[in-house]
Amino acid sequence: MKIDDWLLEILACPACKAHLRAEAETEELVCTDCGLIYPVRDDIPVLLVDEARKP
């Protein structure tokens, strides 16, 4: 997963607006507040609440 640090700093969870943490092993972004897990496909974050899964 190739997401630049500067981009990760400005990305926010669409559901609660909290910061996202990158999980390199699973290629996902995890919300630090509500815990929703967003997929990253072809190095592009899919930040749609409908696409997210719960922990």
CORVENWO-V730232 format. One record per residue. RES is the residue in three letters. PSI is psi in whole degrees, -180 to 180 (none if undefined). Layout:
BEGIN
res->{RES:RES}
psi->{PSI:PSI}
END
This chain:
BEGIN
res->{MET:LYS:ILE:ASP:ASP:TRP:LEU:LEU:GLU:ILE:LEU:ALA:CYS:PRO:ALA:CYS:LYS:ALA:HIS:LEU:ARG:ALA:GLU:ALA:GLU:THR:GLU:GLU:LEU:VAL:CYS:THR:ASP:CYS:GLY:LEU:ILE:TYR:PRO:VAL:ARG:ASP:ASP:ILE:PRO:VAL:LEU:LEU:VAL:ASP:GLU:ALA:ARG:LYS:PRO}
psi->{126:89:120:150:-39:-34:-41:-31:-31:-13:143:155:127:-22:-45:-3:18:169:156:144:134:133:99:-36:-40:-3:57:161:131:131:133:-10:-65:-17:1:146:119:136:157:117:124:43:20:120:132:92:59:129:-35:-26:-15:155:155:151:none}
END
